Amino acid sequence: MYHEYPCYGDDSISAFEAFLQHLADHDFFGNRHFMPQTSLLIQPVDRFTRVARLETVVADMDAFLTGLGHPPSVAAPLSKPHPLEMRDKNKIHGSTKKEHYLTPVAAHLIGHLYRSDFQAFGYDLRI
């Protein structure tokens, strides 16, 4: 599925910039993995009682599960990549520090592509 995207498996900074430019030029190709999260919501974000953030997903899910009366330990596997993702040797995983890729060009493209997410979820656009 991902091999159709330019620079697939290339972890260089220029490849990441080319990938972002491709998303901007081709309207995400309809792939939900890359679409702004706000475009996937069934209602405005302020109508949800809880929103988990990827960077704090384990803690957020701990609180959610505890509130439902479930043991928070159920959320622990969320701190690791999914086994299906680990099978693909060419896939670049989130373990790489974002600073490696976050050039001024990349930051501008990310801000443009995901402006609605930054605004709706309260992230600083100065990434």
Secondary structure, DSSP 8 states (H G I E B T S, - for coil): -GGGSTTTT--SHHHHHHHHHHHHHTGGGG-TTTS-GGGG-SS-GGG-S----GGGHHHHHHHHHHHTT--GGGGGGGGS--HHHHH-TT---TTS-GGGT--HHHHHHHHHHTHHHHHHTT--S--
